[in-house]
Structure formats: C-alpha cells, structure tokens
Amino acid sequence: LKMAWQRRDFAITMSVFANQAANAKNRLGKWWVILLPTIQGAVYGLIFGIIIGGDRPTNFIPFLFTGVFLFSFIQSSISTGATSVTSNLGLVRSLNFPRMLLPFSAVLRQFLNLLPQIGLLLVVLIGFQQNITFNWLLMIPLLALMAIFAFGLALISARLTVHIEDINKLIPFANRVMFYTSGIFFSIDTVLSGIPVLHAIMQWNPIYDFVELARGAVVVGHEMTPHLWIATSVWAFGLFIFGTIFFWRAEERYGRD
C-alpha cells in the first residue's frame, strides 16, 4: 500500500490517458460519458415506467436516474477492473511496480467518468423539483465509500480473471443479475413487502444499500437510515481489505501464469 501510494501518479496518468484514448475516435468524444447513462435512464424509464404502472416509486425519474448512474459506475469498475491486469501484460512483465495500481487506475477512470454524470443528475433533480438541501453534500462521503467498494471489487475480479480468463464472459451476466436484484428501477420495500425474510436479506445487498442511501440524500420521499450508513461502510472497507489481501497474495504470479 505504501509503494502504491508513492506511485499514485502512475495510476492517475494511466486513467486520464485511457479516457482520452477511449473517446479519441468518437465525434462526440467525452460527451458519450454523459450521453450513454442518460439514454439508458430514459429507455429504462420508458419501459419500466409502463410495466410497473401505478406501483412506480415516489419521484420515479429522479429515483431511476440516481440508480442507473451509480450502478453504471460500479458495473464499469468491475468490468474494467477485471481486465486491468490481463490487458496490460506488457507493463506487468517489463516494469516493477505494485500491480494493484492497475485495478486502481481502472476504478479511477470510471470515477472520473462518474463526476460529470453526477452533475447531470443534479440538473435532473432540480428539473423535477427536488428540494436542494444540505443532505446533498452527503453525496461526497457516499461517493468516497462507493469508490472504495468498487476498488475492492476490481481487485478481486482482476485476480480471478488472471487465473481464469473465462470469468470475463460471465461478468456481464453477473452485472445484469445485480441490476435486476438491487432495486434500480423498482422499490424493494414495495415488491418484497409480503416476503419479510427475503426483504431483510435484500437490505444487505451492497448495491441496493449504496443506491438507496444516495436516494435518501437527494430524492424527496426517501430517507437515509443508520442501517444504510453502517452497511455501506462495512461493505466498502471490508471488501477493500479482503480485496487488497486477495490480490496481493498472488502478485508474484501476475504475468507468469
């Protein structure tokens, strides 16, 4: 960790240039960072808004866009983190540096993409007459916890795909399962109100906890609870510690297997 911190500029530079390279050939360039999640949110809002009908959560569009934007960050962090080592084997084999900088760079890249999306989310919230309160400032520590959580996931997925590259084929399915089971477009409280055991289990779903906590901060009709802060903190730091140890224990094998 000390060595990684000393060489953090390496990871920051990688993430910035990776973003520039990813958008270099697109005519709209960096605008796609905002356009893609916005289009996703609009499509989901149209489809699921019709399917759910009268059971739509309070303030459905702000509810949905908050979930879609934050989930997009976690999903992208897992996907890019999973390939962060295998796609940079040239660096791994030729340079001596802490390998955890690679998944860190992948997560940092997605976090930089998230920031303008958060700006757009705030515009959407104001457009749909959500009250601007001091609770909005709580998004800052929440996003920090999300970044720590995403880094832990990236470390775990990075090591797993080094040893079993086929896992890359399964990650899109895992992301889709998380999307449909984390209350991104529906209220878990409403859907599972008649199944108290499953409802209690789902409340410890980390994706749900992060998204619901964000909704409590910025969407009218939703609340932040001590349970959500405790759950997100436990998930973030617990997964970061486990992911760091899990990734580090195989560090000497990266680029050799």
Beta strands, then each sheet from edge to edge (+ up, - down):
end
